[in-house]
Amino acid sequence: MNVYFVTSNEGKFREAKEIGKRYEVNVEWIRREYLEPQGKDLEEIAKISAKLLANEIDKPFFLEDSGLFIQALNGFPGPYSSYVFKTIGNEGILKLMNGVEDRSAYFLAVIAFWDGEKVLTFKGKVEGKIAKEMRGDKGFGFDPIFEYNGKTFAEMGEEKNEVSHRRRALESFFEYLKSLK
Ligand code: ITT
């Protein structure tokens, strides 16, 4: 089965492609940026983005909106993760967290699937901690500062795909696709 993933982020696509193999789903890349409305709720943002994009793409597709939510920063950067990564990056986050004891954080991924008629959403979450310094050279984005069971996602490589927010969201999405057959 083929499914089309709209994203400008190569790291997100690569992981989805790998995870797809485990479910016999071939994930194809529609590499492009798209308009994301501002908002507090990732699910709302993903849904609206998918509905807007449906006017331009004439086949079923999915997109995925993800974010890093840091407890001590009241959920920041959350829905602004992409902008915050591009502006202050991992170093900026580490500075904001300097001296902060509660380092708990989570990643959330929301998939919005346009099936040709309507949008369906699937979510995945993973809880972890903000590391004290960047570690590891695999992965992308906030991976070097996100710690899960003592290792950062950037130190985990392939293992990340066993436990990540993306894996969990894709798993329920792919199970849904299978149930249609
Ligand atoms: P698209 O919207 O085109 O898909 P994007 O990079 O803007 O690409 P998001 O808005 O969903 O995607 O991403 C929010 C930010 O969170 C972005 O900077 C990502 O690099 C980062 N991010 C998302 N998933 C991540 C992961 O698994 N590990 C590390 N960082 C991640």
Residues whose N, C-alpha, C, O or C-beta is under 5 A from the ligand:
A	BS01	ITT	V6 T7 S8 N9 R32 E33 E64 D65 S66 G67 S81 S82 F85 F140 G141 F142 D143
